[in-house]
Amino acid sequence: MGFFRKVMAKSETVDLEEVLNNMDQIEEESYENADAFVKPLDLIVDADATAVINEAKAGNIVLVNIADLKKRNATKLRELIADIKAEIKKIDGDIAAISQERLLVTPAKVKIIKKK
């Protein structure tokens, strides 16, 4: 019982905001051994849609931020998402909304399990 008391007594509080804010400040390591990447991209203009498609074709998973375009131009957002969806379907990838502001785009043979 003494061991568990020692373990339980050494609880430190962790500031989640501080941890999350500092994660982006860590220098990137060499990624030579990676087979694929998870890349965050913003969808604002047509070129961004092309970048999302190219990353998926390269075998990477893309987290797409659509918040800015959703606020500014919902019609353009629907158009770009339709273009991305059509191209991703051609390569046997997948696309899904993971929140109101983010999409997940996967490369060939990576499927997203969607809740119904």
C-alpha positions in Angstrom: 0.0 0.0 0.0 2.9 2.4 0.7 4.0 2.3 -3.0 0.6 3.3 -4.2 0.4 6.2 -1.7 3.8 7.5 -3.0 2.6 7.2 -6.6 -0.7 8.9 -5.9 0.8 11.6 -3.7 3.1 12.8 -6.5 0.3 14.2 -8.7 1.3 17.4 -10.5 -1.2 19.6 -12.1 -0.7 19.9 -15.9 -1.7 23.1 -17.7 -3.3 21.7 -20.8 -3.3 25.1 -22.6 0.4 25.5 -22.0 1.2 22.0 -23.3 -0.9 22.5 -26.4 0.6 26.0 -27.1 4.1 24.8 -26.7 3.7 21.8 -29.0 3.9 23.9 -32.1 7.1 25.5 -30.9 9.1 22.2 -30.8 11.5 22.0 -33.7 10.7 19.4 -36.3 12.8 16.4 -36.4 14.1 14.6 -39.5 11.4 12.6 -41.0 13.5 10.3 -43.2 11.9 7.1 -41.9 8.3 8.2 -42.3 6.2 6.5 -45.0 3.5 9.2 -44.9 2.7 12.4 -43.2 -0.3 14.0 -41.5 -0.3 17.6 -42.9 -2.5 20.5 -41.8 -3.6 22.8 -44.6 -5.9 25.8 -44.9 -8.5 25.9 -47.6 -8.9 29.4 -48.8 -8.2 29.6 -52.6 -8.3 27.2 -55.5 -4.5 26.5 -55.2 -5.1 25.2 -51.7 -7.6 22.6 -53.0 -4.9 21.6 -55.5 -2.4 21.3 -52.7 -4.8 19.1 -50.7 -5.3 16.8 -53.7 -1.6 16.6 -54.4 -0.8 15.7 -50.8 -3.3 12.9 -50.8 -2.0 11.6 -54.1 1.5 11.6 -52.5 0.1 9.3 -49.8 -0.3 11.8 -47.0 -3.3 12.4 -44.7 -4.5 16.0 -44.7 -6.3 17.9 -42.0 -8.0 20.7 -43.9 -9.0 23.9 -42.0 -12.1 25.3 -43.7 -13.1 27.9 -41.0 -12.0 31.0 -42.8 -13.6 30.2 -46.2 -16.7 29.0 -44.4 -17.1 32.5 -42.9 -16.3 34.4 -46.1 -17.8 32.4 -49.0 -19.9 29.3 -48.4 -20.6 28.9 -52.1 -16.8 28.8 -52.9 -16.3 26.3 -50.0 -18.9 23.9 -51.4 -17.3 24.2 -54.9 -13.8 23.5 -53.6 -14.9 20.6 -51.4 -16.8 19.1 -54.4 -13.6 19.3 -56.5 -11.5 17.7 -53.8 -14.1 15.0 -53.2 -14.2 14.1 -56.9 -10.4 13.9 -57.2 -10.0 11.9 -54.0 -12.6 9.4 -55.2 -10.6 8.9 -58.4 -7.6 7.8 -56.3 -9.7 5.6 -54.0 -9.1 7.9 -51.0 -11.6 9.3 -48.6 -12.9 12.6 -47.2 -15.0 13.4 -44.1 -15.9 16.3 -41.9 -14.4 15.8 -38.4 -15.8 19.1 -37.1 -17.5 22.2 -38.3 -14.1 23.7 -39.2 -12.0 20.7 -40.3 -12.0 18.0 -43.0 -10.0 14.8 -43.0 -8.7 13.8 -46.4 -6.9 10.4 -46.8 -4.9 8.9 -49.6 -5.6 5.7 -51.6 -6.6 2.7 -49.6 -7.0 4.6 -46.3 -10.7 4.7 -45.3 -12.4 6.8 -42.7 -15.0 5.0 -40.5 -18.0 7.4 -40.4 -20.6 7.3 -37.7 -24.2 7.3 -39.0 
